[in-house]
Every structure is written in C-alpha cells, then in structure tokens.
Amino acid sequence: MASLSELEKELAAVKERNRKVEMDKAWEVSWLRRIIIAVLTYIVIVLFFIVAGLPKPFVNSLIPTAGFILSTLSLAWFKGLWMKYNGK
C-alpha cells in the first residue's frame, strides 16, 4: 500500500497535469490565438500572391483569411454537435 506522502505526491502531480490541460484548453479557444493565426495566415497568403504575381495581393488575401477565420469559429458548433451525438 502506498504511503501518505506518496499519495500526496501523486495528487499534486494530477493537480499539476489538470492545470496544464485547463491552460491548453483555454489557449485553444482564446481570441489571442485566433488573431495570431489570422495574421499569420494573411501574411503567408500575401507572400504567396506576391510570388505568384497575382493582382492586389493585400486586398485579395483578405478573402481566404476571412474564410479560414469563419471555419475555425464554426468548429466549436460542430464539436458541440458531435459531442451531443457521440459523447455518450
């Protein structure tokens, strides 16, 4: 049987793991993360459009970036729907 101090260490390890998991979840749904991804997506698309020689790369890059943002925002809704029917 485990000693009291071993159980306390295990409990502390579980609490630390839970804290990290909660922080990861918070980061995944944070607006800062979404904004960073949108900015990076925009920059990559602008660079691609410039290299490809496409017209108005700064304006035309807004459309795919907006589509990406909309797709990430809708994922929460789809996740909820999936959890409702598959979460059991």
Steps between C-alpha positions, in 0.01 A plus 500: 500500500622848414607728781326825573790705360493298174127559466552872562767509228270319257215738580727800446611354165137448393410855601796639303403295196140622525622860523704455183206337318272787602754755374528313168122503465487871579768571239316297235188716529670835572449799274872578515576164338241561229636847428858371480395222261303748286795740477744222415257357244461842339878550481558159342225555243627850415851362447365221282293742292801729454724211394229368267463846345130525574332842499425693821655247739424706812130532420448156347664331799216617723252253346685174580596637843136581576399153383755343729378704798137408429593134475676506838209680663253242371708209631375560855142456379585179315694372801196555721281319252744211477527476880121499531466193277827320572585600857276241659 
